[in-house]
């Protein structure tokens, strides 16, 4: 067989969908971490 | 303020370039989902010739071949070419057996006269597959790596876009059983690959195809002359630059996981990284026409790429400049030195927190087993300085008399950015000495893995400046590697 069969294709496409979800989570986690670090800076500056 | 003081302040703040470059890359990596040109998988996949250079690799080759045979890929569209560089172990017998076991899949290419190095060995394989003409893409891998089943398919799908010339995978540290050094390397690879290469995907420019897993389209291989570079110790980086200079893109596929065995001893790691470091110095000179020439070199000549490249390759110089500037300021104006020091370590603190947390988020599986090494990455001494500088305004030197213990401690802290490299070198010497092997690991946690990387880069410069012989020191592999997840 020179080409991916239906089952293989379906399995791989489902893995790609997982990857997309991971990359989306990565973005939101990055936003949360950036906010956390910003809050630490503000806290430190406020406390003097 | 006088010009000299401004120069010294600039020198001190040079120490913040590497951490800020790290923050920049992690921010870009976070934006990876928005990158341009995402790949889809079609039914038709390219015919891939996998070239494996091997010199006395019988201990690891059998498993490597078995794993390649189990790839989630149309079997008639993969061929494995083991380029045996005149091995003197059981490699020929093993390959004969494997060729019988997997007819048409395993091909044994024997060089009767070997010892010229890995690049020459790979080139022998490339000449053979080009003469045969069957391949549509070539994948160059190391003899000991373990490909996860979907990795090749995840990589090859990017060739769906004609502008992509090469793809690389995420090499993960997979030594088993792992020791402290393996965990440091595993964490390092999260930052240097999972994060940095995602960032390079977003920028659309790459520094290096991982030597252990590089998939190159046939047209791109032919466009760079059909051979890889043999004049430097960083042939994979030269290939990466050359492909991009032909106008094609290089892509990192973070979900194509490849496990590799990495050094278990500081001395072995030092040898490996010395080679990589010298290779980077050679590449920097080899592509002198590329840097800061956006017009002629495309994104390779851009400011962002230069920042990423030189933040790593010039790291020892940044650290030494920073310490020198601090000590000089201390001699001129102690109060000013204290203020600038506070600013430097505030930047370091913010960068450290952001990079460490982002690394954990980038690869949670690796984070579970390496979080201690992630936290201790800069070294416990640097960590203490970072935390102390964060909690209280460091030390007001106006109230400290010259020559007191506190004064000496402050001076020690000022020079630590540079002295930590010396400390890392002493850890290596401690291991070489061999009398107290139990002390090596705690010493490295105290001094830091980051300073060790910096020290190895500095050593590479020294060796290169001395004009040391350019030879390929093979990293010894035992085959003790496996998927950890």
Interface residues (C-beta under 8 A of the other chain):
Chain A: X1 X2 X3 X4 X8 X9 X11 X12 X13 X15 X16 X19 X20 X22 X23 X24 X26 X27 X29 X30 X31 X33 X34 X36 X37 X40 X41 X44
Chain B: X26 X27 X29 X30 X31 X32 X33 X34 X40 X41 X43 X44 X45 X72 X74 X75 X76 X77 X150 X153 X154 X255 X350 X353 X354 X357 X358 X361 X362 X390
